[in-house]
Amino acid sequence: MAIIVNLDVMMAKRKMSLNELSEKVGITLSNLSILKTGKAKAIRFSTLEAICKILDCQPADILEFKPDVK
Protein backbone atom coordinates (compact mmCIF):
# COMPACT_ATOMS: atom_id res chain seq x y z
CA MET A 1 0.00 0.00 0.00
CA ALA A 2 1.24 3.47 -0.82
CA ILE A 3 -0.04 5.06 2.42
CA ILE A 4 2.30 4.58 5.37
CA VAL A 5 0.95 5.04 8.90
CA ASN A 6 3.52 6.54 11.28
CA LEU A 7 1.28 6.57 14.33
CA ASP A 8 3.76 4.50 16.34
CA VAL A 9 6.49 7.08 15.64
CA MET A 10 4.36 9.96 16.92
CA MET A 11 3.27 7.96 19.95
CA ALA A 12 6.91 7.24 20.78
CA LYS A 13 7.84 10.91 20.40
CA ARG A 14 5.05 11.85 22.81
CA LYS A 15 5.83 8.90 25.12
CA MET A 16 2.24 7.72 24.93
CA SER A 17 1.03 4.13 25.05
CA LEU A 18 -1.61 2.62 22.78
CA ASN A 19 -3.90 2.22 25.81
CA GLU A 20 -3.51 5.85 26.83
CA LEU A 21 -4.14 7.15 23.30
CA SER A 22 -7.15 4.87 22.91
CA GLU A 23 -8.71 6.24 26.11
CA LYS A 24 -8.00 9.88 25.22
CA VAL A 25 -9.23 9.61 21.63
CA GLY A 26 -12.26 7.53 22.54
CA ILE A 27 -11.82 4.64 20.12
CA THR A 28 -11.33 0.98 20.92
CA LEU A 29 -7.88 -0.41 21.48
CA SER A 30 -8.42 -2.92 18.66
CA ASN A 31 -9.40 -0.22 16.14
CA LEU A 32 -6.43 1.93 17.11
CA SER A 33 -4.16 -1.10 16.80
CA ILE A 34 -5.50 -1.81 13.29
CA LEU A 35 -4.72 1.78 12.33
CA LYS A 36 -1.27 1.69 13.93
CA THR A 37 -0.26 -1.47 12.06
CA GLY A 38 -1.38 -0.03 8.71
CA LYS A 39 -4.15 -2.61 8.25
CA ALA A 40 -6.96 -0.03 8.26
CA LYS A 41 -8.70 0.64 4.96
CA ALA A 42 -9.98 4.06 6.02
CA ILE A 43 -9.96 6.62 8.82
CA ARG A 44 -12.62 9.15 9.67
CA PHE A 45 -11.54 12.77 9.67
CA SER A 46 -13.01 13.12 13.15
CA THR A 47 -10.77 10.29 14.39
CA LEU A 48 -7.72 11.75 12.65
CA GLU A 49 -8.53 15.15 14.14
CA ALA A 50 -8.83 13.70 17.65
CA ILE A 51 -5.51 11.83 17.30
CA CYS A 52 -3.79 14.98 16.05
CA LYS A 53 -5.17 17.00 18.95
CA ILE A 54 -4.02 14.48 21.54
CA LEU A 55 -0.57 13.97 19.97
CA ASP A 56 -0.21 17.68 19.11
CA CYS A 57 0.74 16.97 15.52
CA GLN A 58 -0.38 17.39 11.91
CA PRO A 59 -2.06 14.67 9.80
CA ALA A 60 1.13 14.52 7.68
CA ASP A 61 3.03 13.47 10.81
CA ILE A 62 0.85 10.36 10.96
CA LEU A 63 0.08 9.58 7.32
CA GLU A 64 2.66 9.47 4.55
CA PHE A 65 2.32 8.74 0.84
CA LYS A 66 5.01 6.63 -0.78
CA PRO A 67 4.28 5.58 -4.35
CA ASP A 68 4.85 1.96 -5.20
CA VAL A 69 8.13 1.51 -7.04
CA LYS A 70 7.82 -0.79 -10.05
Distance bins in CASP14 RR format, pairs under 12 A and 6 or more apart:
PFRMAT RR
TARGET T0000
AUTHOR 0000-0000-0000
RMODE 2
METHOD distances of the structure
MODEL  1
1 37 0 0 0 0 0 1 0 0 0 0 0
1 38 1 0 0 1 0 0 0 0 0 0 0
1 39 0 0 0 0 1 0 0 0 0 0 0
1 40 0 0 0 0 0 1 0 0 0 0 0
1 41 0 0 0 0 1 0 0 0 0 0 0
1 63 0 0 0 0 0 1 0 0 0 0 0
1 64 0 0 0 0 0 1 0 0 0 0 0
1 65 0 0 0 0 0 1 0 0 0 0 0
1 66 0 0 0 0 1 0 0 0 0 0 0
1 67 0 0 0 0 0 1 0 0 0 0 0
1 68 0 0 0 0 1 0 0 0 0 0 0
2 38 0 0 0 0 0 1 0 0 0 0 0
2 63 0 0 0 0 0 1 0 0 0 0 0
2 64 0 0 0 0 1 0 0 0 0 0 0
2 65 1 0 1 0 0 0 0 0 0 0 0
2 66 1 0 1 0 0 0 0 0 0 0 0
2 67 1 0 1 0 0 0 0 0 0 0 0
2 68 1 0 1 0 0 0 0 0 0 0 0
2 69 0 0 0 0 0 1 0 0 0 0 0
2 70 0 0 0 0 0 1 0 0 0 0 0
3 35 0 0 0 0 0 1 0 0 0 0 0
3 38 0 0 0 0 1 0 0 0 0 0 0
3 39 0 0 0 0 0 1 0 0 0 0 0
3 40 0 0 0 0 1 0 0 0 0 0 0
3 41 0 0 0 0 0 1 0 0 0 0 0
3 42 0 0 0 0 0 1 0 0 0 0 0
3 43 0 0 0 0 1 0 0 0 0 0 0
3 59 0 0 0 0 0 1 0 0 0 0 0
3 60 0 0 0 0 0 1 0 0 0 0 0
3 62 0 0 0 0 0 1 0 0 0 0 0
3 63 1 0 0 1 0 0 0 0 0 0 0
3 64 1 0 0 1 0 0 0 0 0 0 0
3 65 1 0 0 1 0 0 0 0 0 0 0
3 66 1 0 0 1 0 0 0 0 0 0 0
3 67 0 0 0 0 0 1 0 0 0 0 0
3 68 0 0 0 0 0 1 0 0 0 0 0
4 36 0 0 0 0 0 1 0 0 0 0 0
4 37 0 0 0 0 0 1 0 0 0 0 0
4 38 1 0 0 1 0 0 0 0 0 0 0
4 60 0 0 0 0 0 1 0 0 0 0 0
4 61 0 0 0 0 0 1 0 0 0 0 0
4 62 0 0 0 0 1 0 0 0 0 0 0
4 63 1 0 0 1 0 0 0 0 0 0 0
4 64 1 0 1 0 0 0 0 0 0 0 0
4 65 1 0 0 1 0 0 0 0 0 0 0
4 66 1 0 1 0 0 0 0 0 0 0 0
4 67 0 0 0 0 0 1 0 0 0 0 0
4 68 0 0 0 0 0 1 0 0 0 0 0
5 11 0 0 0 0 0 1 0 0 0 0 0
5 32 0 0 0 0 0 1 0 0 0 0 0
5 33 0 0 0 0 0 1 0 0 0 0 0
5 34 0 0 0 0 1 0 0 0 0 0 0
5 35 1 0 0 1 0 0 0 0 0 0 0
5 36 1 0 0 1 0 0 0 0 0 0 0
5 37 1 0 0 1 0 0 0 0 0 0 0
5 38 1 0 1 0 0 0 0 0 0 0 0
5 39 0 0 0 0 1 0 0 0 0 0 0
5 40 1 0 0 1 0 0 0 0 0 0 0
5 41 0 0 0 0 0 1 0 0 0 0 0
5 42 0 0 0 0 0 1 0 0 0 0 0
5 43 0 0 0 0 1 0 0 0 0 0 0
5 48 0 0 0 0 0 1 0 0 0 0 0
5 51 0 0 0 0 0 1 0 0 0 0 0
5 59 0 0 0 0 0 1 0 0 0 0 0
5 60 0 0 0 0 0 1 0 0 0 0 0
5 61 0 0 0 0 0 1 0 0 0 0 0
5 62 1 0 0 1 0 0 0 0 0 0 0
5 63 1 0 0 1 0 0 0 0 0 0 0
5 64 1 0 0 1 0 0 0 0 0 0 0
5 65 0 0 0 0 0 1 0 0 0 0 0
5 66 0 0 0 0 0 1 0 0 0 0 0
6 12 0 0 0 0 1 0 0 0 0 0 0
6 13 0 0 0 0 1 0 0 0 0 0 0
6 35 0 0 0 0 0 1 0 0 0 0 0
6 36 0 0 0 0 1 0 0 0 0 0 0
6 37 0 0 0 0 0 1 0 0 0 0 0
6 38 0 0 0 0 1 0 0 0 0 0 0
6 51 0 0 0 0 0 1 0 0 0 0 0
6 55 0 0 0 0 0 1 0 0 0 0 0
6 57 0 0 0 0 1 0 0 0 0 0 0
6 58 0 0 0 0 0 1 0 0 0 0 0
6 59 0 0 0 0 0 1 0 0 0 0 0
6 60 0 0 0 0 1 0 0 0 0 0 0
6 61 1 0 0 1 0 0 0 0 0 0 0
6 62 1 0 1 0 0 0 0 0 0 0 0
6 63 1 0 0 1 0 0 0 0 0 0 0
6 64 1 0 1 0 0 0 0 0 0 0 0
6 65 0 0 0 0 0 1 0 0 0 0 0
6 66 0 0 0 0 0 1 0 0 0 0 0
7 13 0 0 0 0 0 1 0 0 0 0 0
7 14 0 0 0 0 0 1 0 0 0 0 0
7 16 0 0 0 0 0 1 0 0 0 0 0
7 18 0 0 0 0 1 0 0 0 0 0 0
7 21 0 0 0 0 1 0 0 0 0 0 0
7 22 0 0 0 0 0 1 0 0 0 0 0
7 25 0 0 0 0 0 1 0 0 0 0 0
7 27 0 0 0 0 0 1 0 0 0 0 0
7 31 0 0 0 0 0 1 0 0 0 0 0
7 32 0 0 0 0 1 0 0 0 0 0 0
7 33 0 0 0 0 1 0 0 0 0 0 0
7 34 0 0 0 0 0 1 0 0 0 0 0
7 35 1 0 0 1 0 0 0 0 0 0 0
7 36 1 0 1 0 0 0 0 0 0 0 0
7 37 0 0 0 0 1 0 0 0 0 0 0
7 38 0 0 0 0 1 0 0 0 0 0 0
7 39 0 0 0 0 0 1 0 0 0 0 0
7 40 0 0 0 0 1 0 0 0 0 0 0
7 43 0 0 0 0 1 0 0 0 0 0 0
7 47 0 0 0 0 0 1 0 0 0 0 0
7 48 0 0 0 0 0 1 0 0 0 0 0
7 51 1 0 0 1 0 0 0 0 0 0 0
7 52 0 0 0 0 0 1 0 0 0 0 0
7 54 0 0 0 0 0 1 0 0 0 0 0
7 55 0 0 0 0 1 0 0 0 0 0 0
7 57 0 0 0 0 1 0 0 0 0 0 0
7 59 0 0 0 0 0 1 0 0 0 0 0
7 61 0 0 0 0 1 0 0 0 0 0 0
7 62 1 0 1 0 0 0 0 0 0 0 0
7 63 0 0 0 0 1 0 0 0 0 0 0
7 64 0 0 0 0 0 1 0 0 0 0 0
8 14 0 0 0 0 0 1 0 0 0 0 0
8 16 0 0 0 0 0 1 0 0 0 0 0
8 17 0 0 0 0 0 1 0 0 0 0 0
8 18 0 0 0 0 1 0 0 0 0 0 0
8 21 0 0 0 0 0 1 0 0 0 0 0
8 32 0 0 0 0 0 1 0 0 0 0 0
8 33 0 0 0 0 0 1 0 0 0 0 0
8 35 0 0 0 0 0 1 0 0 0 0 0
8 36 1 0 1 0 0 0 0 0 0 0 0
8 37 0 0 0 0 1 0 0 0 0 0 0
8 38 0 0 0 0 1 0 0 0 0 0 0
8 55 0 0 0 0 0 1 0 0 0 0 0
8 61 0 0 0 0 0 1 0 0 0 0 0
8 62 0 0 0 0 1 0 0 0 0 0 0
9 16 0 0 0 0 0 1 0 0 0 0 0
9 36 0 0 0 0 0 1 0 0 0 0 0
9 55 0 0 0 0 0 1 0 0 0 0 0
9 57 0 0 0 0 1 0 0 0 0 0 0
9 61 1 0 0 1 0 0 0 0 0 0 0
9 62 0 0 0 0 1 0 0 0 0 0 0
9 63 0 0 0 0 0 1 0 0 0 0 0
9 64 0 0 0 0 1 0 0 0 0 0 0
10 16 0 0 0 0 1 0 0 0 0 0 0
10 18 0 0 0 0 0 1 0 0 0 0 0
10 21 0 0 0 0 1 0 0 0 0 0 0
10 35 0 0 0 0 0 1 0 0 0 0 0
10 36 0 0 0 0 0 1 0 0 0 0 0
10 48 0 0 0 0 0 1 0 0 0 0 0
10 51 0 0 0 0 1 0 0 0 0 0 0
10 52 0 0 0 0 1 0 0 0 0 0 0
10 54 0 0 0 0 1 0 0 0 0 0 0
10 55 1 0 1 0 0 0 0 0 0 0 0
10 56 0 0 0 0 1 0 0 0 0 0 0
10 57 1 0 1 0 0 0 0 0 0 0 0
10 58 0 0 0 0 1 0 0 0 0 0 0
10 59 0 0 0 0 0 1 0 0 0 0 0
10 60 0 0 0 0 0 1 0 0 0 0 0
10 61 1 0 1 0 0 0 0 0 0 0 0
10 62 1 0 1 0 0 0 0 0 0 0 0
10 63 0 0 0 0 0 1 0 0 0 0 0
10 64 0 0 0 0 0 1 0 0 0 0 0
11 17 1 0 0 1 0 0 0 0 0 0 0
11 18 1 0 0 1 0 0 0 0 0 0 0
11 19 0 0 0 0 0 1 0 0 0 0 0
11 20 0 0 0 0 1 0 0 0 0 0 0
11 21 1 0 0 1 0 0 0 0 0 0 0
11 22 0 0 0 0 0 1 0 0 0 0 0
11 24 0 0 0 0 0 1 0 0 0 0 0
11 25 0 0 0 0 0 1 0 0 0 0 0
11 32 0 0 0 0 1 0 0 0 0 0 0
11 33 0 0 0 0 0 1 0 0 0 0 0
11 35 0 0 0 0 0 1 0 0 0 0 0
11 36 1 0 0 1 0 0 0 0 0 0 0
11 51 0 0 0 0 1 0 0 0 0 0 0
11 54 0 0 0 0 1 0 0 0 0 0 0
11 55 1 0 0 1 0 0 0 0 0 0 0
11 56 0 0 0 0 0 1 0 0 0 0 0
11 57 0 0 0 0 0 1 0 0 0 0 0
11 61 0 0 0 0 0 1 0 0 0 0 0
11 62 0 0 0 0 1 0 0 0 0 0 0
12 18 0 0 0 0 0 1 0 0 0 0 0
12 21 0 0 0 0 0 1 0 0 0 0 0
12 36 0 0 0 0 0 1 0 0 0 0 0
12 55 0 0 0 0 0 1 0 0 0 0 0
13 55 0 0 0 0 1 0 0 0 0 0 0
13 56 0 0 0 0 1 0 0 0 0 0 0
13 57 0 0 0 0 1 0 0 0 0 0 0
13 61 0 0 0 0 1 0 0 0 0 0 0
13 62 0 0 0 0 0 1 0 0 0 0 0
14 20 0 0 0 0 1 0 0 0 0 0 0
14 21 0 0 0 0 1 0 0 0 0 0 0
14 24 0 0 0 0 0 1 0 0 0 0 0
14 51 0 0 0 0 0 1 0 0 0 0 0
14 52 0 0 0 0 0 1 0 0 0 0 0
14 53 0 0 0 0 0 1 0 0 0 0 0
14 54 0 0 0 0 1 0 0 0 0 0 0
14 55 1 0 1 0 0 0 0 0 0 0 0
14 56 1 0 0 1 0 0 0 0 0 0 0
14 57 0 0 0 0 1 0 0 0 0 0 0
14 61 0 0 0 0 0 1 0 0 0 0 0
14 62 0 0 0 0 0 1 0 0 0 0 0
15 21 0 0 0 0 0 1 0 0 0 0 0
15 55 0 0 0 0 0 1 0 0 0 0 0
16 22 0 0 0 0 0 1 0 0 0 0 0
16 23 0 0 0 0 0 1 0 0 0 0 0
16 24 0 0 0 0 1 0 0 0 0 0 0
16 25 0 0 0 0 0 1 0 0 0 0 0
16 32 0 0 0 0 0 1 0 0 0 0 0
16 36 0 0 0 0 0 1 0 0 0 0 0
16 51 0 0 0 0 0 1 0 0 0 0 0
16 54 1 0 0 1 0 0 0 0 0 0 0
16 55 1 0 0 1 0 0 0 0 0 0 0
16 56 0 0 0 0 0 1 0 0 0 0 0
16 57 0 0 0 0 0 1 0 0 0 0 0
17 23 0 0 0 0 1 0 0 0 0 0 0
17 24 0 0 0 0 0 1 0 0 0 0 0
17 29 0 0 0 0 0 1 0 0 0 0 0
17 32 0 0 0 0 0 1 0 0 0 0 0
17 33 0 0 0 0 0 1 0 0 0 0 0
17 36 0 0 0 0 0 1 0 0 0 0 0
18 24 0 0 0 0 0 1 0 0 0 0 0
18 25 0 0 0 0 0 1 0 0 0 0 0
18 27 0 0 0 0 0 1 0 0 0 0 0
18 28 0 0 0 0 0 1 0 0 0 0 0
18 29 1 0 0 1 0 0 0 0 0 0 0
18 30 0 0 0 0 0 1 0 0 0 0 0
18 31 0 0 0 0 0 1 0 0 0 0 0
18 32 1 0 0 1 0 0 0 0 0 0 0
18 33 1 0 0 1 0 0 0 0 0 0 0
18 34 0 0 0 0 0 1 0 0 0 0 0
18 35 0 0 0 0 0 1 0 0 0 0 0
18 36 1 0 0 1 0 0 0 0 0 0 0
18 37 0 0 0 0 0 1 0 0 0 0 0
18 51 0 0 0 0 0 1 0 0 0 0 0
19 25 0 0 0 0 0 1 0 0 0 0 0
19 26 0 0 0 0 0 1 0 0 0 0 0
19 27 0 0 0 0 0 1 0 0 0 0 0
19 28 0 0 0 0 0 1 0 0 0 0 0
19 29 1 0 0 1 0 0 0 0 0 0 0
19 30 0 0 0 0 0 1 0 0 0 0 0
19 32 0 0 0 0 1 0 0 0 0 0 0
19 33 0 0 0 0 0 1 0 0 0 0 0
19 36 0 0 0 0 0 1 0 0 0 0 0
20 26 0 0 0 0 0 1 0 0 0 0 0
20 29 0 0 0 0 0 1 0 0 0 0 0
20 32 0 0 0 0 0 1 0 0 0 0 0
20 54 0 0 0 0 1 0 0 0 0 0 0
20 55 0 0 0 0 0 1 0 0 0 0 0
21 27 0 0 0 0 1 0 0 0 0 0 0
21 28 0 0 0 0 0 1 0 0 0 0 0
21 29 0 0 0 0 1 0 0 0 0 0 0
21 31 0 0 0 0 0 1 0 0 0 0 0
21 32 1 0 0 1 0 0 0 0 0 0 0
21 33 0 0 0 0 0 1 0 0 0 0 0
21 35 0 0 0 0 0 1 0 0 0 0 0
21 36 0 0 0 0 1 0 0 0 0 0 0
21 47 0 0 0 0 0 1 0 0 0 0 0
21 50 0 0 0 0 1 0 0 0 0 0 0
21 51 1 0 0 1 0 0 0 0 0 0 0
21 52 0 0 0 0 0 1 0 0 0 0 0
21 53 0 0 0 0 0 1 0 0 0 0 0
21 54 1 0 0 1 0 0 0 0 0 0 0
21 55 1 0 0 1 0 0 0 0 0 0 0
21 57 0 0 0 0 0 1 0 0 0 0 0
21 62 0 0 0 0 0 1 0 0 0 0 0
22 28 1 0 0 1 0 0 0 0 0 0 0
22 29 1 0 1 0 0 0 0 0 0 0 0
22 30 0 0 0 0 1 0 0 0 0 0 0
22 31 0 0 0 0 1 0 0 0 0 0 0
22 32 1 0 1 0 0 0 0 0 0 0 0
22 33 0 0 0 0 1 0 0 0 0 0 0
22 34 0 0 0 0 0 1 0 0 0 0 0
22 35 0 0 0 0 0 1 0 0 0 0 0
22 36 0 0 0 0 0 1 0 0 0 0 0
22 47 0 0 0 0 0 1 0 0 0 0 0
22 50 0 0 0 0 0 1 0 0 0 0 0
22 51 0 0 0 0 0 1 0 0 0 0 0
22 54 0 0 0 0 0 1 0 0 0 0 0
23 29 0 0 0 0 1 0 0 0 0 0 0
23 32 0 0 0 0 1 0 0 0 0 0 0
23 50 0 0 0 0 0 1 0 0 0 0 0
23 54 0 0 0 0 1 0 0 0 0 0 0
24 32 0 0 0 0 0 1 0 0 0 0 0
24 50 0 0 0 0 1 0 0 0 0 0 0
24 51 0 0 0 0 1 0 0 0 0 0 0
24 52 0 0 0 0 0 1 0 0 0 0 0
24 53 0 0 0 0 1 0 0 0 0 0 0
24 54 1 0 1 0 0 0 0 0 0 0 0
24 55 0 0 0 0 1 0 0 0 0 0 0
24 56 0 0 0 0 0 1 0 0 0 0 0
25 31 0 0 0 0 1 0 0 0 0 0 0
25 32 1 0 0 1 0 0 0 0 0 0 0
25 35 0 0 0 0 0 1 0 0 0 0 0
25 36 0 0 0 0 0 1 0 0 0 0 0
25 43 0 0 0 0 0 1 0 0 0 0 0
25 44 0 0 0 0 0 1 0 0 0 0 0
25 46 0 0 0 0 1 0 0 0 0 0 0
25 47 1 0 0 1 0 0 0 0 0 0 0
25 48 0 0 0 0 1 0 0 0 0 0 0
25 49 0 0 0 0 1 0 0 0 0 0 0
25 50 1 0 1 0 0 0 0 0 0 0 0
25 51 1 0 1 0 0 0 0 0 0 0 0
25 52 0 0 0 0 1 0 0 0 0 0 0
25 53 0 0 0 0 1 0 0 0 0 0 0
25 54 1 0 1 0 0 0 0 0 0 0 0
25 55 0 0 0 0 1 0 0 0 0 0 0
25 62 0 0 0 0 0 1 0 0 0 0 0
26 32 0 0 0 0 1 0 0 0 0 0 0
26 46 0 0 0 0 0 1 0 0 0 0 0
26 47 0 0 0 0 1 0 0 0 0 0 0
26 50 1 0 0 1 0 0 0 0 0 0 0
26 51 0 0 0 0 0 1 0 0 0 0 0
26 53 0 0 0 0 0 1 0 0 0 0 0
26 54 0 0 0 0 1 0 0 0 0 0 0
27 33 0 0 0 0 0 1 0 0 0 0 0
27 34 0 0 0 0 1 0 0 0 0 0 0
27 35 0 0 0 0 1 0 0 0 0 0 0
27 36 0 0 0 0 0 1 0 0 0 0 0
27 40 0 0 0 0 0 1 0 0 0 0 0
27 43 0 0 0 0 0 1 0 0 0 0 0
27 44 0 0 0 0 1 0 0 0 0 0 0
27 46 0 0 0 0 0 1 0 0 0 0 0
27 47 1 0 0 1 0 0 0 0 0 0 0
27 48 0 0 0 0 0 1 0 0 0 0 0
27 50 1 0 0 1 0 0 0 0 0 0 0
27 51 0 0 0 0 1 0 0 0 0 0 0
27 54 0 0 0 0 0 1 0 0 0 0 0
28 34 0 0 0 0 1 0 0 0 0 0 0
28 35 0 0 0 0 0 1 0 0 0 0 0
28 47 0 0 0 0 0 1 0 0 0 0 0
29 35 0 0 0 0 0 1 0 0 0 0 0
29 36 0 0 0 0 0 1 0 0 0 0 0
30 36 0 0 0 0 0 1 0 0 0 0 0
30 37 0 0 0 0 0 1 0 0 0 0 0
30 39 0 0 0 0 0 1 0 0 0 0 0
30 40 0 0 0 0 0 1 0 0 0 0 0
31 37 0 0 0 0 0 1 0 0 0 0 0
31 38 0 0 0 0 0 1 0 0 0 0 0
31 39 0 0 0 0 0 1 0 0 0 0 0
31 40 1 0 0 1 0 0 0 0 0 0 0
31 41 0 0 0 0 0 1 0 0 0 0 0
31 42 0 0 0 0 0 1 0 0 0 0 0
31 43 0 0 0 0 1 0 0 0 0 0 0
31 44 0 0 0 0 0 1 0 0 0 0 0
31 47 0 0 0 0 1 0 0 0 0 0 0
31 51 0 0 0 0 0 1 0 0 0 0 0
32 38 0 0 0 0 0 1 0 0 0 0 0
32 39 0 0 0 0 0 1 0 0 0 0 0
32 40 0 0 0 0 1 0 0 0 0 0 0
32 43 0 0 0 0 0 1 0 0 0 0 0
32 47 0 0 0 0 1 0 0 0 0 0 0
32 50 0 0 0 0 0 1 0 0 0 0 0
32 51 0 0 0 0 1 0 0 0 0 0 0
32 54 0 0 0 0 0 1 0 0 0 0 0
32 55 0 0 0 0 0 1 0 0 0 0 0
32 62 0 0 0 0 0 1 0 0 0 0 0
33 39 0 0 0 0 1 0 0 0 0 0 0
33 40 0 0 0 0 1 0 0 0 0 0 0
34 40 1 0 1 0 0 0 0 0 0 0 0
34 41 0 0 0 0 1 0 0 0 0 0 0
34 42 0 0 0 0 0 1 0 0 0 0 0
34 43 0 0 0 0 1 0 0 0 0 0 0
34 47 0 0 0 0 0 1 0 0 0 0 0
35 41 0 0 0 0 0 1 0 0 0 0 0
35 42 0 0 0 0 1 0 0 0 0 0 0
35 43 1 0 0 1 0 0 0 0 0 0 0
35 44 0 0 0 0 0 1 0 0 0 0 0
35 47 0 0 0 0 1 0 0 0 0 0 0
35 48 0 0 0 0 1 0 0 0 0 0 0
35 50 0 0 0 0 0 1 0 0 0 0 0
35 51 0 0 0 0 1 0 0 0 0 0 0
35 62 0 0 0 0 1 0 0 0 0 0 0
35 63 0 0 0 0 1 0 0 0 0 0 0
36 43 0 0 0 0 0 1 0 0 0 0 0
36 51 0 0 0 0 0 1 0 0 0 0 0
36 62 0 0 0 0 1 0 0 0 0 0 0
38 62 0 0 0 0 0 1 0 0 0 0 0
38 63 0 0 0 0 0 1 0 0 0 0 0
38 64 0 0 0 0 0 1 0 0 0 0 0
40 47 0 0 0 0 1 0 0 0 0 0 0
40 48 0 0 0 0 0 1 0 0 0 0 0
40 62 0 0 0 0 0 1 0 0 0 0 0
40 63 0 0 0 0 0 1 0 0 0 0 0
42 48 0 0 0 0 0 1 0 0 0 0 0
42 63 0 0 0 0 0 1 0 0 0 0 0
43 49 0 0 0 0 0 1 0 0 0 0 0
43 50 0 0 0 0 0 1 0 0 0 0 0
43 51 0 0 0 0 1 0 0 0 0 0 0
43 52 0 0 0 0 0 1 0 0 0 0 0
43 59 0 0 0 0 1 0 0 0 0 0 0
43 62 0 0 0 0 1 0 0 0 0 0 0
43 63 0 0 0 0 1 0 0 0 0 0 0
44 50 0 0 0 0 1 0 0 0 0 0 0
44 51 0 0 0 0 0 1 0 0 0 0 0
45 51 0 0 0 0 0 1 0 0 0 0 0
45 52 0 0 0 0 0 1 0 0 0 0 0
45 59 0 0 0 0 1 0 0 0 0 0 0
45 63 0 0 0 0 0 1 0 0 0 0 0
46 52 0 0 0 0 0 1 0 0 0 0 0
46 53 0 0 0 0 0 1 0 0 0 0 0
47 53 0 0 0 0 0 1 0 0 0 0 0
47 54 0 0 0 0 0 1 0 0 0 0 0
47 59 0 0 0 0 0 1 0 0 0 0 0
47 62 0 0 0 0 0 1 0 0 0 0 0
47 63 0 0 0 0 0 1 0 0 0 0 0
48 54 0 0 0 0 0 1 0 0 0 0 0
48 55 0 0 0 0 0 1 0 0 0 0 0
48 57 0 0 0 0 0 1 0 0 0 0 0
48 58 0 0 0 0 0 1 0 0 0 0 0
48 59 1 0 1 0 0 0 0 0 0 0 0
48 60 0 0 0 0 0 1 0 0 0 0 0
48 61 0 0 0 0 0 1 0 0 0 0 0
48 62 1 0 0 1 0 0 0 0 0 0 0
48 63 1 0 0 1 0 0 0 0 0 0 0
49 55 0 0 0 0 0 1 0 0 0 0 0
49 57 0 0 0 0 0 1 0 0 0 0 0
49 58 0 0 0 0 0 1 0 0 0 0 0
49 59 0 0 0 0 1 0 0 0 0 0 0
49 62 0 0 0 0 0 1 0 0 0 0 0
50 57 0 0 0 0 0 1 0 0 0 0 0
50 59 0 0 0 0 0 1 0 0 0 0 0
50 62 0 0 0 0 0 1 0 0 0 0 0
51 57 0 0 0 0 1 0 0 0 0 0 0
51 58 0 0 0 0 0 1 0 0 0 0 0
51 59 0 0 0 0 1 0 0 0 0 0 0
51 61 0 0 0 0 1 0 0 0 0 0 0
51 62 1 0 0 1 0 0 0 0 0 0 0
51 63 0 0 0 0 0 1 0 0 0 0 0
52 58 1 0 0 1 0 0 0 0 0 0 0
52 59 1 0 0 1 0 0 0 0 0 0 0
52 60 0 0 0 0 1 0 0 0 0 0 0
52 61 1 0 0 1 0 0 0 0 0 0 0
52 62 1 0 0 1 0 0 0 0 0 0 0
52 63 0 0 0 0 0 1 0 0 0 0 0
53 59 0 0 0 0 0 1 0 0 0 0 0
53 62 0 0 0 0 0 1 0 0 0 0 0
54 62 0 0 0 0 0 1 0 0 0 0 0
55 61 1 0 0 1 0 0 0 0 0 0 0
55 62 1 0 0 1 0 0 0 0 0 0 0
56 62 0 0 0 0 0 1 0 0 0 0 0
57 63 0 0 0 0 0 1 0 0 0 0 0
58 64 0 0 0 0 0 1 0 0 0 0 0
59 65 0 0 0 0 0 1 0 0 0 0 0
END
